[in-house]
Amino acid sequence: MKQPPSRPHHDTLKQHLRQHLPLDSRRLEVLVALIFAMIQARSVVLFQLVSHLQLPAQVKSRYKRLKRFVQFPLPDTCIAQVVLNLLSKGKIYLVLDRTNWKLGENDINILLLSALWKTFAFPLCWTVFDESGNSDQQDRFTLVSRLLPLLKDHSVSGLLADREFIGQEWFVFLRRHHIPPFIRLKADTRVDGIPIWCCSKKLQKGESRYWHRKMRVYGISCRVLAVRSLKGELLFLAYAGRHDQALQTYRLRWNAENLHSALKTRGFHLEESGLYFPERVSMLLGGLSLAFVWCCVCGEFQTSREPPAILKHGYAEKSVFRLGLDTLQDALFRPTFLTPGFLGQLLACFVP
């Protein structure tokens, strides 16, 4: 009987994920092969992944296994457990954001909760909707509540969110769970009963105003600031802590935009998956999240070995994610040209 080819790195990753994911051996084998294939193909389109999928079957059978695989739900809290193990224990910042696109007449709308990591954010939990528009407050309660029991080794220093994530019940929920808000407010938000724009209409470009006492906002007491940018745009922020650090903290919300960019146009092209059923998009996003996180930690490892060139604008030639993706893809395509054990070192970044 012909023996299957040796795949030590697939087996190592499979053994690690087995500790966190409630999947049987066959489905776990497909997930591991899917992660490797996504990195090699830089894509999530199933028929494009088939030729990169290292499974013992013909092309047609591999494609059928992939389609069957994404039909079954994978609890995203299992993905969160894997990702949280890669974050330093202690304080973390969460980012709540939303991304959406259309496939024909179908809406794909993802409410995503992530944790800040360097210049990116690691996906933790999400909810996929088949309709457009903002999330309601109950959706946010449910999403955050799924994550909280997993934060045994971490404490939440704050939740960063844009102005679509507001509401009295939402702010009260955050206060009840001791999650400090760093949330942008709309101009008509009432602060101590007065629309906040009324208190800031005389601000000049580049000026800011801080209220040193706590104000009543959406049913809770918190600090508020207003800033007019050099372009004339007003920003109102509800926050906790020191005012001189609040804006710097809120700016880190852009890390979530870097995450979406990596998952879509600058990385794996999630919007081109061709899937629109929420449970299938969610399952695919689970595997993609693991591939993305692996690329990031590999990029950090590669940076420690060989720091990237710094260009004139002061930024590195490649982001940590892009460096990790390039390194992993090259390692998977040309293993015989690498230093012995290098691919194992890249895997060790992801498997603590």
N, C-alpha and C positions, 0 to 999 in steps of 0.2 A: 504494500500500500504506500502511495506517495505521501511523504511527510510535508506539511505546510512549511513555507519558508520561515526562517527565524526572524522575528521582529522584536528584539529586546526592548527597544524604546517604546513601542506600542504597548508591550506588556507591562513595562514600568508605570506608564501613565495610567493604564487600565487598573492596576493594583491600587494606585493612589486614589483614583476617583471612586473606586468601589467602596471606600470608607465613608463617602459622603453622599453618593447618589443611589437611590433605591431602584436600581435597574438590574434586570437579569443579565447573565453573561453575554448573551447574543446582542442585546440592545446596547450594552456598554461597549462591546466591540465595535459596533457601528459608530457610536459617539466618538470614540477615540480616533477611528479612521477618518471621521468627518472633520475633526479638529486639524489633523495633519493635512487633509486634502484642502481645507479652506486656506491654510497658510501657503500651500504650494500653488494653488490656483488664484489666490487673491480674489476670491469670488464666493458667493453663496448660492449661485444658480446650480440647481441639482444636476442637470444634465452635463454641465461643465465640470462638476466635481467627480463624475463617475470615473474618468480616466486616471484620476489621481487617488482613487479610493483603493487602499490596499486591503482588499477582502478576497477570500478564496472563492471566486465565482466569475461567471462570464459577465460581459458588460450589461446585458439586459437584466440579468439577475441582480447585479449590484444596484442598478437604477431602481428596481422594484423595492429593494431593501431600504434604500434611502427614502423613497416615497412613503413606505409603511412606517418608517422610523419617525417622521415628522408628524404623523397623524396622532401619536399618543402624547399626552401631556407629561411634562417634566416639571415638578415643583421648583419654582425659581429660588425658593429658600435653600434648596440644596446647592445651587450655584453660589448663593451668598456665603454659605459655609466654606466653600473652597476658596473664594476670594478673600474673605475675612482672615483666613489663615496666613495670607500673604501680606496683610497690613500689619504694621507695628501695633503692638498692644498699647492701649491707653486711649487718648483723645482722638476722635475723628470728626470731620465735618461731612455732613450729608448734603447732597444737591438733589432737589426735585425739579425735574424738567420734562418737557414733552416734545416728541418729534412725530411728524405725520407726513404722509404722502398718499397719492391716489394710484390705483392700478385699474385703468379703465374707469368704470363707474363705482368701483369699490374703494372705500376709505380704509387706510391702515393708520391707526392712531395709537401711539405708545406713550404711556405715562411711566417714567423711568426714575427710580431712586438709586443714586450712585454715591460713592464715597470718594473724596478728594485723594489723589495720589500724584505728587509732583505736578506736572503741567497737564495732567489728564484726570479723569475720574473713572473709577472702576464700577461697572454695573453690579448692582446687588439684587434688586427686586424690580419687577415691572408688571404692568397690566396692559394688555393689548385690546383695543376697542375696534369695532367695525363701523364706527360712525365718526364724523368730524366734530370739531368743537372742543372747548375746554373741558377739563374734568370737573366733576362736582366734589363737594367737600367729603361726602361719604366714600368716594373712590380713594381719596387721599388717606382717610382714616384707615381704611382696609389695608392699603399698601404699606403704610408705615407700621401698622400693628403686626404685619407678617414678619417684619424685620426685627422688631424690638426684642423678642425672646432670644435671638441669636447673638445679641451684643453682650455676651457674658464677660469678655475680655476687653471691651471697648466702651467708652463713654462718649456721648454725642456732645460736642462743644457748640454745635449750631447747625441749623438747617438753612441752606441758601436757596432762594427761589425768586422767580420773577413776579411781576405784579398780577399775573393771572391767577396766582395761588394765594388768594386772600379770602376773607370771610370770618365772621365772628366765631362760629363753631370750630373752624380750623385753628384759629389762634388759641382758643380755649383748650383744644385738644393738645396742642404743643405745650402749653403751660402745664397741663395736667401730667404730661409725661416728662417734664423737666427738660424740654428741648428748646434752647434759646433760638429765637427767630432772627434771621438776617434776610428780610423779605422786602422787596421793593413795593411801594404803595402807589396807588393811583392818585391823580391830582385831586379827585373829589372825595378822597377818604377823609372821614371826620376824625379829627384829633381833639380830644376834650370838647367835642360837639361842634367844632369849627372845621370847614373844609381846609385841608392843609395848604392848598395853593394860596389861600388868603393870607397866610402868615409868611409867604415867601415870594410874593409877586414883585418885591423891590430888589430882589437879589440881582446883582450884576454878574456878567460872565466871569467865571473863575471863582466866585464867592460861594461860601457855604454858611449854613446856620445850624447850630446845635442847641437843642433844648437840654439844659443840664438836669432838670427834674424829669421824672418819668411822666409820660402822658397816657391818657386813656385811649387805646386803639383797639377796635374790634373786641371789646369786652375784657381786655387785659391791660395791665400797666407795663409799659416798656419805653425805651428811649427812642427818640425820633430825630432825624436830621434831614436837611434839604441842601442840595448842591445844584448850582447852575454851571454846566460845562462851558468850556471855551467856545463851543458851537451854539450855545444858547439853550441847550436841552436841560430841563429840570429833572432831578432825580430825588425822590423821597424814599427814605429807608427807615423801617422799623428794625431795631437791633437791640442786642444786649451787650453789656460790657463798656469798654472805653470808646469814646467817639473818634479818637485819632486812629483807632485800629479797625473801626467798623467798615469804612469804605474799602480798605485793603482786603478785608475778609470777604466782602461782597464781590469784589472783582474776581475772586477765585471761582465764581460761578461760571466764568468763561471756560474753565476746564471741562465742563459738561459739553460745551459746544465743540471743543477739541475731540471729545469722545464721539459725538455724533458724526463729526467729519471723518474720523477714522473708521467708523462702522459703515459709512456710506461712501461718499465720493473719493476720499483720499485713502481708502483702504480696501474694504471688502464688498462695497457696492450692494448694501443690503436692500436698497430700493429696487434692485433688478432681480430679486429672488423669484418673482412670479407667483408668490404665495400671498393669499389675502385672508384666509380663514384665521381668526385670532389665535386658536390653539396651535396651529401649524407655524405661524409667525413666531409665537412665543417659544416653541420648541427649538426652532432654528436660532433664535436669539440667544438661547441658553448655550448652545454649542459655540456660537460666534463670540459670546462674552468670554468663554474660556480661552478661545484662540487669541482674542484681543489682549487679555491679561497676560498670557504667556509671551506675546510679542513685546509687551511693555517691560516685563521683568528681564527678558533677554536683552532688550535695548539698554537697560540699566547696567547689566553685567558687561555688555560689550563696551559701554562708555567707560567703565572702570578699567578695562583692559587697554583701550585705545580711544582716548577722548576725541570726539569729532572736531573738525575744523570750525572755528568761529568766524562768521562772515562780517562784512563791514557794518551791518545793522546791529551787530552785537548778539545775534542769536546763532545757535549751532546750525551747521549745514543741514542736518537731519534731526527731526524730533526723536525722542526716545522710542516712540512707537514705530516710526518708519525705520529706524536703525535696527530694531529688533526684528521687524518683519523681513527686511532685506537679509539679515543674518540667518534667520531661521529658514527662509526660502532657499537660500544658497546652500545651507547645510543639508537640507532634505534632497535637493536636486543633485548635489555633487559630494556625497559623503566620502568617496574614495580620495578626494583631493584635500581633505581636512586633516588637521592634526589629530592623531588618534585620541579618542575620548572627548573631542570637542562637542559633538552632538550630545553626548551624555552630560556634559557640563551645562549646556543650554537647557536640557530637561531638568537638571537639578535645580535650576532657578525657579522652576514652576512646581516642583515636587519637593517641599521642604524636608 
